[in-house]
């Protein structure tokens, strides 16, 4: 890990409250002093993910992931520690020099910064080309598609001329690394050395992350040729399965409505934007992924899928339904007439249906059932096929009430006895894994109970007493945490849970600290204080017994003059042991 000055980490940590940062990705609800939500790192239907604002840490009692605000960004965006530090510093306007990040961290951060700069330069180049005389074919195409200058500026659309090295020459002129241009997917290496442009003769759609940084590009050809759409390859900045097109532009409308419309293409999204529908996002050339559904869950309460009115669009919607059910995110389907996409529908019929998309759309299970009825019919063979195809969708519904309601609806619609239907669809359901016990990885022994109490009562024990306790710990992992706590007291005069997590020597120790801190336990009340008293008493008993053993050895060889005072000490130790046993 790169060395970053502790005062800089504290400054960033104090500015970047963990509930605010995590809340950008996870919908959190208040639960006592802490916040709770569905874990973004594994699939679950009941919240086991906890954020403790007062302590500046998070922990999932399901998958075990835990840490502080830096750890969260590292896990969520797959960043290194220096990259997470730099990202939070950037968001909160805190200056961080490359020197602060250490040699390795500085190198990573510099490369990432240069990559963003290369993408930004490319987006500006394509936008300038669109506005120039060379961009006339692109402007005519966009005008024909009904795009306004305001929309073109809002999405920073551009044009790549039909030449092999226009961007390459621009990069060389600007002193931008061609190798870096290759790493972010803008340039392609030639077999005999050198590079050529990936995007040629295409309308360019810059793809932004939630912080409005350009991370990739999409290109739509305007002449003859294949593929019609070409996207940037995956890079260290861009993962298409973890990104949605149009996030920055839709942010305000999503906050206002709580509903996200999801379409399949850039121009479908932009066409709806032209008609004043702002709460639209688009997938990026792949089937919807669980990571994208989790991203949707962070920005909207409800989702409406508006895919093309063809077999492929219907199939893509059906494939996505289980992901929403697993993530417990409300979803509906808004099917379009055959042969139409959102763009062509809006042009032909207007956008009124999209303004009230949630009310216009069908509940996902109802859409699925009706589609299967249309496909297979309602004869005996058809109903059997329908039930076979429904089974996995029924089984993925985690809410028993919702499941029961849809089973009743299906029973009425298919004319099948409700009990027989339930037996057919539920009895063969795979046995779901039992909910993970929050204490599964926390063996409840005396040392862990004591350490949990110390973490919950940071001012109750002096560093000197903790040092004495450390000698008695037998579990090396727990002993290491106690030593970290002592160091925190020595260096800062108090215990900072978030900094404690940062100073952990590895992921296992980090998870132990978070789990022990956030795990609900009787140590929050008088019982916990009594436990600490028990530990103190037991520790004193151990010390007295050791002293008595040493006295016993000395008495064996003691002279007459030595024996009497040693016997006095023996009786004093015995009395102290009796007093302690009476407590």
N, C-alpha and C positions, 0 to 999 in steps of 0.2 A: 504494500500500500504506500502510495506517495505520502511524503511528510507535508502536511499543511498546517500552518501555525494554529494553535488551539484557539487563540483569541479570534482568528478569522472564522473558524468553524462556529464558535459561540455567537459571533455577530450574525452569521447567516442563519443559524438555527433559531435565534431569537426573532429574526425578521420573518422567516418562513414557518409559520405555525403549521404543525403537522395536520391539524384538522382542515385547514384551508387547502393545503397541497393534496392530501389524500381525497378530500371532498371533490376535487376536480375530476376524479376517476371513479369514485365509489360513492353511492348514495348512502349517507350516514344518518342514523336516527339516534336521538338521545337515549341513553340507558344508564340512569344514575349519573355518576360523575363522568362516565366514559361515553363513547359513541360506538355504534354497532352497525355492521353492514355485511353484505355478501362478499366473500373474499374474491378479489380480482385474479388470484393466482391458482385457483382450482375451482371446479364446478361444485356448487352447493345450492340448496334450496332454502336452508335455514341459516341465518347469520351466525357465523362463528368467528368473524373478523372484528377485532376490537381496537379502537384508537383511544389512547389516554392523553388528552390535551395537556393536563397538568404535568404529566411526566414526559411528554414529547416522544412517546413511543407507540408502536402498533404491534399486534400479534394475532395470528390466526390459530385458533385452537383446533382447527381441522387439519390443515396441512403443515403447521408448525412454523411457517415463515414469520419472522419478526424483525424489528429494528427501529431505527429512527427515521427522520424525514429523508436523509440521504439514502438509507437502505431501501426505502420505498421506491424512489426514482430509479435506483440501480436495478431492482427486480422488475419494475414495470416496463422501463424503457431499455433494459439490458445495457445499462451504462456502467462504465468503470467508476470507481469512487471519485477521482478527480473530475470526471465529466459531470457527475451528479452535483458536485460542489459548484462547478462553473455554471451549470444550468440554473441552479437555485440562485446563485449570486446575480446572474443576468436578469432573472425574473424580478428580483427584489431590489435591483439597482445598487448592489454592493460591489465595489471595485475589487477584483481579484487579479493579481498579476500572475504571469506564468511562473515566476519564481516561487510564488506561494504554493503552486501545485507540485513542485518537485520535478526532477528531470523526466521521469517516465510520464507522469501526469501532464506535464507541460507539453510533451510531444503529442500525446493523445488529444489534448484540448486544442492544440494548435492545428492539428490535422482536421479535426471536426470543424473548427472555425473556418479554415480555408475551404472545406467542402461546402459549407453553407454559402460562403462568399462566391464560390464558383457557380453554384446553382443560381444565386441571386443575379450574378453577372449574365448568366445564360438567359434567364427570364427577361432581364432588361434588354438584352440583345434581340431576342425574338419579338418583344413588344415594339422595339424601335423599328425592326424590320417590317412588322405589320403596318406601321404608320408611314413607312417610306414608299417610294415609287415601286420598289421591288415587292412590296406587300400587297399590291393591288389585287392579285388573284385571291389572296386570303380575305381581304376586306369585302370583295364581291361575294364570296361564299358566305361569310358571316351575315352580310346584309340580306342575302337570299334566305337565310335561316331565321331572319327576324331579330337578330341581336342588336341591341342599342349600344351607342358609344359608352354609356354609363355602365352597362353590364360588362362590356369588354374591359373597361378600366378596373371594375370591381374584382374581376377574376384574373386580371393581368394576362389576358390572352395574347398570343403572339403568332408569328408565322416563321417557318423555316423554309428558306428558298430551296429549290430543287438543285442543290449543288453538293458536292462531296465534302467540301472543306471550309464552308463559310464560318461555322462556329470555331473550328480548329484555328483558322487564321486569326479570328477575333481573340481567342484565348492567348495565342502566341503574342499578339500585339499588346495585350494587357498584362503579359507576364504570368499568366495562370498556368499552373502545372498541367501538362497534357496527360500525364499519368494519373493525376487526381481526377481529371475529366473522365478518364476511363473508369476509375473506381466508382464514381457516382453515376455512371451509365450514359454520359453524354457523348463520349467518343468511343469508337471501336478500333481495336488494334488491327493493322494490316498484317498479312502473312509475312511480308518482307520488311517489316519495320514501318514505323509511323502510325498515324491514326486517321480515321475519317469520321464524319458526323453520323450519329445514329439517326437523327431526325432530318428528313429532307422532303420538301414538297408537302408539308403538313401544317395544319392549324395546331398550335401548341397550347396545351392546358397545363400550367404549373400546378403542382400538387403541394398543398401546404399542410404543416402540422398544426396542432392546436395553438401554438405560439406564433402562427403566421409566418413561419420560416419555410422557404422552398426546399422540399426534400426529394422531389422527383418530378417527372413530366409525363404527360400523355400526348400523343400526336394523332390527329385524324387526317388521313390522306384526302386531298380534294380533287385529285385526278384519277386516272386508272392505276390499278396496282393493288397488291395485297402485302401485308394485312391492312384492313381498313383502319384499325386502331393499333397503335404501337405504344407500349408503355416502357418506362425505365425498368431495368432489371433491379432485383433486390440489391441493397447496398447497406453499409453500416449506418446510413441515415434513414433508409426506407425499407419497410416491410409491408407489402400490399395487403397482407392479411390482418394487419394491425392498424390500418389507416382507412379513413373515409374521406372521399373528395367533398370539398365544400364546407369543412368544419368552421373555419374562421368567418366565412361569409354568412353562415346560418346561425351563428352563436346567439345573437340577440333574439331572432325569431323563435329559436328553440326555447330560450328562457321564458319568453312571453307565452308560448302556447303549451309547452310541455309535451308536444307531439312531434315526432320526426317522421317525415315521409322518406322512404328509401327507394331510389330508382337505380337502374343498372348502368346508365351512361352519363358522360359529361354533358352532352347536349340536351339530354332529357332534363337534367337538373337545371341547366342554364335556361332552357325554354320556360320552365315553371317560374324561375326567378324573373324572367321578362314579364310574366303575367302577375307578378307581385306575390308569388308564393315563396316565402323566404326560408321556411323550415324544412328544407330538402337536403338530403345527403345522398351520395352515390357510392356504390361499390367500385372496385378498381379492376374489373376484368376477371374476377374469380368468384366462386360461390361464396356466400356470406360465411364468415368464420366466427367461432366462439369469441375470439378477441374483439372482433368488430361489434358483436352483440353486447359485450361488456362495455365497449366504448359508447354504444348507444345508450346503455343503461345509465351511464354517467351524465348524459346530456339531456335525456328525455324520460318521461314517465310512460309514454305510449309510443308505439311504432306502427306505421302503416306501410306495408310492402306494396309498391306500385310498379310491377314488372311488366314487361312487354306482353301483349295479348297474343301469345302463341304457345305452343307446347313446351318450348324451352323455358319460357317465363313461368309457366305454371309449375313445371318441374323444379325450377330453382326456388320458388316460394315454398313448395312442400318440403323441400330439403332443409329449408331454414327454420321451419316451425319448431322442431324439437329443440333447437338451440335456444329459442326464446322461452320455451317451457322449462328447460333446465335452468335457465338463468332467472326464471320468475319475472319476466318482463312482458307486459301486456302487448299483444300484437294482433293486428287484423290484416286482411288482404283486400286490396282494391283492384279487382280484375278489370282489364280493359277489353273492349271488343276485339275480335280476331283481326290480326294484321296491324293493329295500332300500338304505338308506344306513347309514353306521356307527352312527348313533343308533338307528334302528329295529332293526338287526341285534343290537346290544348288548342292547336291551330284550327282544327275542324269544329270543335264544340265549345271552346272556351275553357276557363279554368275554375269555374264555380264548384265543380265536384271536388277539386283539390283543396279549396278553401275550408270545406267542412269534411276533410278526408276521414276523420275518425267516425263521424256519423254516417258517412257514405259507404264505409268499408264493411266487410263481413267479418264476424268473429272467425278466427283461423280454423277452428275445428268444424264450424258450419260450412265454410268454404271447402275444406278438405272432403267432408262427407258428400256434399252436393257434387263435387267434381268426380268422386268415385262412383256415385250413382249414375251420372251422365256417361261415364266410361263403361261401366259393367252392366247397367240395367238392374231391374228389381226382380228378375226371375230368381229361382232358387240358386242356380249356379252363380249368378251375379252377386246376390247377397252374401254367399259364402266367400267369394273373392273380396268383396268390400270389407268383410270382417277380418280377413287375413291381412289386408293392407292397413286396416285401422289399428290393429293390435299394438304395434310399436309406438304409435302416437298416443294411444290411451295410456300405455304404461309409463310414458315419460311425464305425464301430468302429476306433479307432486302433491298438489292440494287435493285432499280426498273429497271435499265438497264439490270443487269444480269437476273432478273426475266423475263423481256421481251424477251431477247435472247433465254432463255430456252423454253419459251412458243412458240416462232416461230419454234424452232427446233422440239418440240413435235408435233406441228400442222402439220409440213411436214412429220414427221415420222409416225404419226398415220392416216394421211389423214383426219384430222378434221378441219373444218373452224376455222380460228384463232380467230375471234370474239366470236364464240360460245364456243371455248375452254377457252378463257379468262373469259367469263361469268361464265362458270361452275367451274373453279378452283379458281377464285378470288372473285366472288360476294358473295360466302359463307364463305369468310375468316373471322375469328374472328376479331372484331375491336380491334386493338392494343391500348394499353394504350397510351395516349398522352405523348409526351416527358415531363419529369418532368421539370417544370419551376425552374431554378436555384434560384429564389427568393421566392419559394413556402413557405419555412419555415422562411423567413426573412421578417418580417413585416416592410415595409419601413416607419418608423416614424422618428421623429427628433433625438431621442436618438440613434437609430441604425445608422443613417446617420453620426452623429457626431462621434460615436465610430469607424465606418469604416474609417473615416478620420483620427482619432488619430492613428489607426493601420497602416495606409498608410504613415503617416508623424510622425514617432516616436520622432523626435527631435524638433517638432514645438511648443510643449506646455510644460511648466515647471510642475514639480510634484505639486507645490503649486497651480497653476491654476487648475490642474486636480482635486485636493482635493476639491477645491471650486465647480467645476462642479459636483462632486460626490453627493454633497448635493441636487442637483436639479434633479438627476435621479430618476424616479419613477419605472422603470422596475427593479426588484431585480436581475434578471439574468445579465442584462447589467451593473448594478451598481457593481455587483461582479467582472465582467471582468475589469471594470475601476479601481477597487481597486487593482486587480492583477497587472495591468499596473503600478500603482503608486508604489506598493511594488517592482516591478522589477527595476524601476528608483531609488528608495531609496537604494536598495541592490547592484545594479550593475552599476548604473550611466547611464544605457541605457535600451532599451527594446529589449529582445531576444525573437522572436516569438516562436521558438521551445521550449525554457524553459518556456515561458508563457503557452504553451499547456500542458507541463509536470506538471505545478503547478495548472492546472484547477482542480476544486473540483469534477467534474463528467463528464460523457460522453457528456451530453447536452451542458455544458459550453465549453467543448473542441471543439465540432462541431461548436458552435457559433463563437468561435475565428477563426477557420480555414475558415469558410464560409465568415465571414465579412472581413477577411484579403485578401482572394483570389477572392472574387466576383468582377467582372468588374463594375466600377462605375465612374461617372463623378468626383469623388473626386481626381482622378489622376491629374487633371488640375486645372486651375484657379477657376473653379466653386466650387471645393472642398474648396479652401482657402476662397472663399466668404461665403460658408456655415459655416465655423468655425467662420468667422467674424459675421455672423448673430447670431450664438449661443452666442458669447461673448456679442453682443449688447442686445439680448433678456435677457440674464442673468443679465446684468447691469440694464435693465429696471425693471426686477422683484425686484431686490434689492432696487432700487429707489422707486418703488411703495410701497414696504414694509416699507421703511423709512418714506415715506409721510403719510402712514396710522398711524404709531406710532406718528408722529407729530400732526396729526389731533386729536388723543386721548388726547395728552398732552395739546393742545390748548383749549380744552373744559374746563379744570380745571386750566388753567394758570393764574397767577397773572398779573397785569399790567406790572410789570418789566420783566416778562418772555415772555410776548406776542410778543414784538417787535423782539427780536432775533429769536424766533421760526418762525415768519412770514418771516424773511429774509431767513432762512433755507428752508422754504416752497417754496419761489420764486426761490431759487437756484435749488432745486430739479425739479421744473416745467420747468425751462430753460434747464436743462440737458435732461429731457424727450423730450422736443421739439427738441433739437439738435439731439438726437438719432433717433427720428422718421423721421427726414429729411434725414438721411443717406440712 
